């Protein structure tokens, strides 16, 4: 799967739910295929879209 497709899937899910867990993001990313810079970019995009990124425990509260 292309980086663009992975990012779009994560962003789409985040916008729909309003919140993503760290585990959901990690599970969607192919292991070792994204640099730290690209992951930071993804996190910035999520923030700009108003998507909260939380640990699993925070999501349950």
SVG drawing of the C-alpha trace seen along z (x, -y; Angstrom):
<svg xmlns="http://www.w3.org/2000/svg" viewBox="-17 -23 30 27">
<polyline fill="none" stroke="black" stroke-width="0.4" points="0.0,0.0 1.3,-3.4 2.1,-6.0 -0.6,-8.3 -3.2,-5.5 -2.1,-4.7 -2.2,-8.4 -5.6,-8.9 -7.0,-5.8 -5.7,-7.0 -6.9,-10.6 -10.3,-9.4 -10.8,-7.2 -9.6,-9.9 -11.9,-12.5 -14.9,-10.1 -14.2,-9.2 -12.6,-12.4 -10.1,-10.4 -7.5,-7.7 -5.5,-5.6 -1.7,-5.2 -2.4,-1.5 -4.8,-2.2 -2.2,-4.4 0.6,-1.8 -1.6,1.0 -2.3,-0.9 1.3,-1.7 3.4,1.0 6.3,1.9 9.5,-0.2 8.2,-1.8 7.8,-5.4 10.6,-7.7 10.2,-9.7 9.8,-12.8 6.8,-11.3 5.2,-10.1 5.6,-13.6 3.9,-15.0 1.0,-12.6 0.6,-13.6 0.6,-17.3 -2.1,-16.6 -4.2,-14.8 -3.8,-17.8 -4.8,-20.3 -7.9,-18.2 -8.9,-18.3 -8.3,-14.6 -7.1,-13.7 -4.5,-11.0 -4.6,-9.2 -3.4,-6.1 -6.0,-3.3 -6.8,-4.1 -7.6,-7.7 -10.0,-6.6 -12.1,-4.6 -12.7,-7.5"/>
</svg>
